[in-house]
Amino acid sequence: MKYHNKTVGYLKCYYWVFAAFLLALPQWVFARRSQSLGGIAKNLDQPIQGVIGLIQTICLIAGIGLLIGSVIKYMQHRKNPVEVTLGTVFTLLLVGLALIALTFIPLNR
């Protein structure tokens, strides 16, 4: 039984390596088009800008979700302070605000 669990763990590791390879493949294809180092850097910058936009969107959605969650937890705290601590509310609020603030950092060149 332990051997099976190790095999499954190794397979999961290989899946992550394969997924990373597939994510890096388009960047290598873009890099092959140019002969100069500046052209390679410029071609690699295009796919990265799409990833940056995706990460900023995910941060914004997660931040809004955490802010809504902090309001809900605060309402639960008002009903029963023993069940939900005020620290949980503040933690959700601060992490949500930090994620929303990340979306306003200008990362585009």
C-alpha positions in Angstrom: 0.0 0.0 0.0 2.9 2.4 0.8 4.4 1.7 -2.6 1.2 2.8 -4.3 1.2 6.1 -2.4 4.8 6.8 -3.4 3.9 6.1 -7.1 1.0 8.4 -7.0 3.2 11.1 -5.4 5.8 10.7 -8.2 3.1 10.9 -10.8 1.7 14.1 -9.4 5.3 15.5 -9.5 5.6 14.6 -13.1 2.3 16.2 -13.9 3.5 19.5 -12.4 6.8 19.3 -14.4 4.9 18.6 -17.6 2.5 21.5 -16.9 5.4 23.9 -16.3 6.9 22.7 -19.6 3.7 23.4 -21.4 3.5 26.9 -19.9 7.1 27.6 -20.9 6.8 26.2 -24.4 5.1 29.3 -26.0 7.8 31.5 -24.5 10.5 29.4 -26.2 8.7 29.6 -29.5 8.4 33.4 -29.3 12.1 33.5 -28.4 13.2 31.5 -31.4 11.8 34.1 -33.9 14.5 36.7 -33.2 18.2 36.5 -33.7 19.3 39.3 -31.3 19.1 39.3 -27.6 16.9 42.4 -27.5 14.4 40.8 -29.9 14.3 37.7 -27.7 13.6 39.8 -24.6 10.9 41.8 -26.4 9.2 38.6 -27.7 9.3 37.0 -24.2 7.7 40.1 -22.7 4.5 39.7 -24.7 3.3 36.4 -23.1 4.4 37.6 -19.6 2.2 40.6 -19.9 -0.8 38.3 -20.3 0.1 36.4 -17.2 0.6 39.6 -15.2 -2.9 40.7 -16.2 -4.3 37.3 -15.2 -2.7 37.5 -11.8 -3.9 41.0 -11.2 -7.5 40.0 -12.1 -7.3 37.0 -9.7 -5.9 39.2 -6.9 -8.8 41.7 -7.4 -11.5 38.9 -7.4 -9.9 37.2 -4.3 -9.5 40.6 -2.5 -13.2 41.5 -3.1 -14.2 38.0 -1.9 -12.1 38.4 1.3 -13.6 41.8 2.0 -17.1 40.4 1.7 -16.0 37.5 3.9 -14.7 39.9 6.5 -18.1 41.7 6.6 -19.9 38.3 7.0 -17.5 37.3 9.7 -18.0 40.6 11.5 -21.8 40.0 11.5 -21.2 36.6 12.9 -18.9 38.1 15.6 -21.7 40.6 16.5 -24.1 37.7 17.1 -21.6 35.4 19.0 -18.2 36.8 19.8 -17.0 33.5 21.2 -17.5 31.7 17.9 -15.7 34.2 15.6 -12.9 36.2 17.0 -12.3 39.8 16.0 -8.8 38.8 14.8 -10.3 36.7 12.1 -12.3 39.7 10.9 -9.2 42.0 10.8 -7.1 39.3 9.1 -9.6 38.9 6.3 -9.9 42.6 6.0 -6.2 43.3 5.8 -5.5 40.4 3.4 -8.4 41.5 1.2 -7.1 45.1 1.1 -3.6 43.9 0.3 -4.8 41.8 -2.6 -6.8 44.7 -4.0 -3.8 47.0 -3.6 -1.7 44.6 -5.6 -3.9 45.2 -8.6 -3.0 48.9 -8.6 0.7 48.4 -8.8 1.8 49.4 -12.4 3.6 46.4 -13.8 3.1 47.1 -17.5 6.1 48.7 -19.3 
